[in-house]
Structures are given as C-alpha cells and as structure tokens.
Amino acid sequence: MISHICLGTNRFEDALAFYSAVLPPLGWKERWVDRDNGNAGWEPEAGGRPLFFIGRPFDGHAADAGNGQMTALLASSRAAVDAFYDACLANGGSDEGGPGLRPHYHPDYYGAYVRDPDGNKLCACCHQAE
C-alpha cells in the first residue's frame, strides 16, 4: 500500500546518525546514503518496499515537521518498541510518550512516541499480545 515515506531534515548528518541507530531495531537496513545531496534511505531487512528516507527538501526551503503529522512504524515485538525508544533517546530524539500499552486504541496496542532531531514525530508500535 505504501511505496515510501520521506521526512525532511535541516541537519542531515544528525538525522543520518539518528535513523542509522533507531531503524535497525525495527528490522530496517540502510539502502543508500548520498551525502552530496543530503539524503539517505532504508528498506526492510528482506529488501523491497516500503522505503523510508530522509533528505533536504527538494525545493531548497527549510524542512518543517508539521503539526498533526506522525510516521508510525510497525514493530515485530514489544521488545523492539522498547529498543527503538531507547535508541531514539540515546541519539538525539526526544520523548513524546514512553513505551507502554495504549488500551484505548485496542487491548494489545503497545507503542512509544518520540521526536527526531528535526522535530518529526515518530511512533513504533506492536499490535500483538505478548
């Protein structure tokens, strides 16, 4: 259903370090890094799509995180959510809601919410009972 997700960054090297640390716990591997053009991408461990990439905006204007926008990434386990959250905080991210059950979504929803170094809101979530 989704081909790719792109998040803008004004601080490419900081964003690259952040995502290089936080995506592997969710099963994503680096696909490319283009420092000259300020973009990088990751793909699922098995390859293919969807792609997740970061970059300087194509129009040359400053990146803006946007109000009400969030990218939610599926985790294979609650432990993966925890690892994602810990990696985020250890690599320049900020807390928006620590790991835990959110039964108001559904009884098994386990998620964590953070902001990346550019202010983009992210979630990692697991929908399975453990």
Backbone as JSON, one array per atom type, in Angstrom:
{
  "sequence": "MISHICLGTNRFEDALAFYSAVLPPLGWKERWVDRDNGNAGWEPEAGGRPLFFIGRPFDGHAADAGNGQMTALLASSRAAVDAFYDACLANGGSDEGGPGLRPHYHPDYYGAYVRDPDGNKLCACCHQAE",
  "N": [[0.81, -1.19, 0.0], [1.95, 1.28, 0.77], [4.51, 3.01, -0.81], [6.81, 4.6, -0.24], [8.21, 6.63, 2.38], [9.09, 9.88, 3.16], [10.99, 12.0, 5.14], [11.71, 15.32, 5.9], [14.81, 17.01, 6.53], [16.85, 19.39, 8.23], [19.26, 19.1, 9.22], [21.24, 17.1, 8.13], [23.42, 15.26, 8.76], [23.05, 14.81, 11.52], [20.47, 13.73, 11.46], [20.96, 11.46, 9.9], [22.68, 9.98, 11.59], [20.91, 9.55, 13.72], [18.7, 8.05, 12.55], [20.12, 5.88, 11.55], [20.72, 4.58, 13.87], [18.22, 4.05, 15.06], [16.45, 2.7, 13.35], [17.35, -0.01, 12.74], [16.58, -1.69, 15.05], [13.92, -2.1, 14.43], [13.97, -3.68, 12.25], [14.95, -2.62, 9.84], [17.24, -1.87, 7.21], [20.09, -0.07, 5.98], [19.85, 1.39, 2.79], [20.84, 3.31, 1.0], [23.16, 6.08, 1.12], [23.56, 9.39, 0.44], [25.55, 11.77, 0.72], [26.33, 14.08, -0.66], [23.99, 15.11, -1.81], [22.41, 15.14, 0.4], [20.65, 13.04, 1.35], [19.23, 9.92, 2.42], [18.38, 6.42, 2.63], [16.38, 3.69, 3.84], [15.45, 0.22, 3.95], [13.21, -2.6, 4.4], [14.6, -5.43, 6.16], [14.41, -7.73, 4.53], [14.46, -6.57, 2.1], [13.14, -4.63, -0.68], [10.02, -2.9, -0.52], [8.07, -1.03, 1.9], [10.02, 1.98, 1.35], [11.99, 3.99, 3.51], [12.95, 7.22, 3.81], [15.19, 10.02, 4.34], [15.82, 13.49, 3.88], [17.13, 16.58, 2.57], [14.8, 19.12, 1.78], [13.44, 19.07, -1.53], [12.75, 21.45, -2.74], [14.49, 23.31, -1.76], [13.88, 24.92, 0.4], [13.57, 25.36, 3.99], [13.19, 22.43, 6.0], [10.17, 21.32, 7.57], [8.53, 20.14, 10.38], [5.76, 19.92, 10.7], [2.44, 20.15, 11.98], [0.45, 17.82, 13.59], [1.21, 15.69, 12.07], [2.52, 12.4, 11.8], [4.72, 9.66, 11.68], [4.23, 6.31, 11.81], [5.76, 3.36, 12.71], [5.83, -0.09, 12.21], [6.45, -2.54, 14.63], [7.96, -5.69, 15.39], [7.75, -6.78, 17.87], [7.15, -6.14, 21.37], [9.53, -5.75, 22.68], [11.11, -4.79, 20.6], [9.91, -2.3, 20.19], [10.63, -1.1, 22.62], [13.45, -1.1, 22.3], [13.74, 0.57, 20.07], [12.73, 3.0, 21.13], [14.58, 3.49, 23.23], [16.94, 3.74, 21.7], [16.29, 6.01, 20.24], [16.17, 8.06, 22.21], [18.79, 7.97, 23.07], [20.14, 8.96, 20.92], [19.66, 11.62, 20.24], [16.93, 12.09, 19.97], [13.67, 13.06, 21.25], [11.4, 12.54, 23.97], [7.99, 11.68, 23.53], [6.11, 10.17, 24.65], [6.47, 7.41, 26.43], [7.29, 3.84, 26.04], [4.6, 1.56, 26.16], [1.44, -0.04, 26.95], [-1.46, 0.93, 25.16], [-4.42, 0.8, 25.73], [-6.72, 2.14, 24.98], [-6.61, 2.31, 22.27], [-6.52, -0.37, 21.29], [-6.73, -3.58, 22.97], [-4.15, -4.84, 22.82], [-2.37, -3.0, 21.85], [0.8, -1.66, 21.79], [2.97, 0.87, 22.19], [5.39, 3.5, 21.44], [6.37, 6.9, 21.5], [8.15, 9.48, 19.89], [10.25, 12.32, 19.06], [12.24, 13.16, 16.29], [15.6, 14.51, 15.63], [14.93, 16.74, 14.06], [12.4, 17.36, 14.79], [10.33, 15.83, 13.76], [7.55, 13.77, 14.33], [7.47, 10.49, 15.54], [6.38, 7.1, 15.79], [6.68, 3.9, 17.19], [5.16, 0.8, 17.02], [3.5, -2.14, 18.26], [1.19, -4.65, 17.6], [0.54, -7.08, 18.63], [-0.36, -9.5, 21.13], [1.66, -10.19, 23.96]],
  "CA": [[0.0, 0.0, 0.0], [2.81, 2.46, 0.82], [5.75, 2.85, -1.56], [7.91, 5.19, 0.52], [7.95, 7.75, 3.28], [10.24, 10.77, 3.21], [10.95, 13.05, 6.14], [12.69, 16.36, 5.65], [15.77, 17.34, 7.57], [17.72, 20.55, 8.07], [20.54, 18.69, 9.82], [21.36, 15.78, 7.54], [24.32, 14.34, 9.47], [22.38, 14.44, 12.77], [19.36, 12.84, 11.11], [21.54, 10.19, 9.45], [23.14, 9.26, 12.78], [19.72, 9.17, 14.45], [17.98, 6.96, 11.9], [21.01, 4.7, 11.46], [20.65, 3.89, 15.17], [16.87, 3.69, 15.55], [15.7, 1.83, 12.44], [17.69, -1.44, 12.82], [15.76, -2.48, 15.99], [12.62, -2.39, 13.82], [14.17, -4.56, 11.1], [15.27, -1.86, 8.64], [18.66, -1.77, 6.89], [20.45, 1.03, 5.1], [19.85, 1.1, 1.36], [21.79, 4.23, 0.4], [23.48, 7.36, 1.76], [24.1, 10.34, -0.55], [25.91, 12.98, 1.49], [26.39, 15.24, -1.55], [22.64, 15.64, -1.98], [21.74, 15.19, 1.69], [19.54, 12.1, 1.53], [19.57, 8.52, 2.75], [17.19, 5.59, 2.67], [16.4, 2.37, 4.47], [14.44, -0.71, 3.47], [13.08, -3.74, 5.3], [15.72, -6.4, 6.1], [14.21, -8.62, 3.39], [14.54, -5.78, 0.88], [11.88, -4.2, -1.25], [9.31, -1.71, -0.04], [8.24, 0.39, 1.64], [11.28, 2.64, 1.66], [11.95, 5.1, 4.45], [14.13, 8.02, 3.57], [15.31, 11.36, 4.88], [16.57, 14.34, 2.97], [16.86, 18.01, 2.49], [13.67, 19.32, 0.87], [13.79, 19.25, -2.93], [12.54, 22.84, -3.16], [15.53, 24.15, -1.22], [13.43, 25.62, 1.59], [13.8, 24.63, 5.23], [12.26, 21.35, 6.36], [9.22, 21.66, 8.62], [7.96, 18.89, 10.9], [4.31, 19.9, 10.52], [1.61, 19.89, 13.14], [-0.54, 16.77, 13.35], [1.77, 14.63, 11.25], [3.3, 11.4, 12.52], [5.03, 8.43, 10.96], [4.18, 5.17, 12.72], [6.49, 2.21, 12.17], [5.41, -1.36, 12.81], [7.49, -3.32, 15.31], [7.62, -7.11, 15.46], [7.56, -7.18, 19.26], [7.23, -5.05, 22.35], [10.96, -5.52, 22.93], [11.59, -3.95, 19.5], [9.44, -0.95, 20.51], [11.49, -0.6, 23.69], [14.78, -0.85, 21.75], [13.59, 1.76, 19.24], [12.58, 4.15, 22.02], [15.87, 3.72, 23.89], [17.88, 4.23, 20.69], [15.89, 7.38, 19.91], [16.59, 8.97, 23.27], [20.26, 7.95, 23.15], [20.71, 9.51, 19.7], [19.2, 12.97, 19.94], [15.49, 12.21, 19.91], [13.02, 13.49, 22.49], [10.25, 11.75, 24.38], [6.62, 12.14, 23.31], [5.26, 9.15, 25.28], [7.28, 6.21, 26.54], [6.71, 2.56, 25.67], [3.57, 1.02, 27.03], [0.15, -0.39, 26.37], [-2.43, 2.01, 24.93], [-5.65, 0.02, 25.54], [-7.77, 2.94, 24.35], [-6.55, 2.01, 20.83], [-7.03, -1.75, 21.37], [-6.11, -4.19, 24.15], [-2.76, -5.28, 22.64], [-1.55, -1.95, 21.25], [1.96, -1.29, 22.58], [3.67, 1.85, 21.37], [6.24, 4.54, 22.0], [6.32, 8.1, 20.67], [9.34, 10.32, 20.01], [10.54, 13.3, 18.01], [13.61, 13.05, 15.8], [16.32, 15.77, 15.83], [14.29, 17.84, 13.33], [11.06, 17.57, 15.32], [9.34, 14.93, 13.17], [7.01, 12.84, 15.31], [7.54, 9.08, 15.16], [5.84, 6.09, 16.69], [6.9, 2.48, 16.91], [4.07, 0.11, 17.68], [3.3, -3.57, 18.09], [-0.23, -4.93, 17.77], [0.34, -8.45, 19.09], [-0.28, -9.81, 22.57], [2.91, -10.86, 24.33]],
  "C": [[0.86, 1.26, 0.0], [4.11, 2.14, 0.1], [6.94, 3.36, -0.76], [7.41, 6.34, 1.38], [9.23, 8.57, 3.29], [10.01, 11.83, 4.28], [12.06, 14.04, 5.86], [13.6, 16.59, 6.84], [16.53, 18.61, 7.2], [19.12, 20.24, 8.56], [20.81, 17.26, 9.38], [22.23, 14.84, 8.36], [23.72, 13.89, 10.8], [21.25, 13.45, 12.5], [19.88, 11.47, 10.67], [22.0, 9.36, 10.64], [21.94, 8.73, 13.57], [19.04, 7.95, 13.81], [18.83, 5.7, 11.71], [21.0, 3.91, 12.76], [19.28, 3.37, 15.51], [16.09, 2.77, 14.62], [16.09, 0.35, 12.5], [16.89, -2.24, 13.86], [14.38, -2.85, 15.45], [12.75, -3.23, 12.55], [14.43, -3.84, 9.78], [16.78, -1.81, 8.45], [18.89, -0.6, 5.93], [20.43, 0.58, 3.65], [20.8, 2.03, 0.62], [22.01, 5.43, 1.32], [24.12, 8.22, 0.68], [24.36, 11.66, 0.18], [25.94, 14.23, 0.6], [25.03, 15.9, -1.72], [21.82, 15.64, -0.7], [20.52, 14.3, 1.79], [20.06, 10.69, 1.78], [18.28, 7.73, 2.85], [17.45, 4.24, 3.31], [15.27, 1.54, 3.87], [14.3, -1.83, 4.48], [14.25, -4.7, 5.11], [15.61, -7.31, 4.88], [14.31, -7.9, 2.06], [13.16, -5.34, 0.42], [11.32, -2.95, -0.61], [8.44, -2.05, 1.15], [9.65, 0.86, 1.94], [11.01, 3.75, 2.68], [13.16, 5.94, 4.15], [14.01, 9.42, 4.15], [16.06, 12.2, 3.86], [16.24, 15.8, 3.13], [15.7, 18.19, 1.51], [14.14, 19.64, -0.56], [13.65, 20.7, -3.38], [13.56, 23.81, -2.59], [15.13, 24.95, 0.01], [13.7, 24.76, 2.83], [12.76, 23.54, 5.43], [11.4, 21.82, 7.53], [8.54, 20.38, 9.07], [6.46, 18.81, 10.71], [3.56, 19.54, 11.78], [0.55, 18.86, 12.79], [-0.04, 15.64, 12.49], [2.59, 13.69, 12.12], [3.53, 10.22, 11.59], [5.09, 7.31, 11.98], [4.8, 3.96, 12.03], [6.11, 0.96, 12.94], [6.6, -2.1, 13.4], [7.02, -4.76, 15.43], [7.34, -7.58, 16.88], [7.58, -5.95, 20.16], [8.68, -4.73, 22.67], [11.55, -4.63, 21.83], [11.13, -2.5, 19.7], [10.34, -0.33, 21.57], [12.88, -0.24, 23.16], [14.78, 0.4, 20.87], [13.56, 3.01, 20.12], [13.91, 4.49, 22.69], [16.9, 4.29, 22.93], [17.56, 5.68, 20.32], [16.42, 8.36, 20.95], [18.11, 9.05, 23.38], [20.92, 8.64, 21.96], [20.1, 10.84, 19.28], [17.72, 13.14, 19.79], [14.93, 12.69, 21.24], [11.74, 12.7, 22.71], [8.93, 12.44, 24.06], [5.63, 11.16, 23.92], [5.98, 7.82, 25.27], [6.55, 4.94, 26.18], [5.67, 2.11, 26.68], [2.32, 0.65, 26.26], [-0.71, 0.86, 26.24], [-3.78, 1.33, 24.68], [-6.81, 0.82, 24.96], [-7.73, 2.81, 22.83], [-7.06, 0.59, 20.59], [-6.24, -2.46, 22.45], [-4.63, -4.56, 24.02], [-1.85, -4.21, 22.05], [-0.47, -1.52, 22.22], [2.78, -0.34, 21.72], [4.54, 2.79, 22.17], [6.29, 5.68, 20.99], [7.52, 8.98, 20.96], [9.31, 11.4, 18.93], [11.99, 13.09, 17.59], [14.32, 14.4, 15.98], [15.73, 16.98, 15.1], [12.87, 18.12, 13.82], [9.97, 16.72, 14.7], [8.87, 13.94, 14.23], [6.99, 11.43, 14.74], [6.87, 8.23, 16.22], [6.38, 4.74, 16.23], [5.83, 1.74, 17.68], [4.02, -1.37, 17.31], [1.84, -3.86, 18.42], [-0.51, -6.32, 18.32], [0.39, -8.54, 20.61], [1.05, -10.5, 22.83], [2.82, -11.35, 25.75]]
}
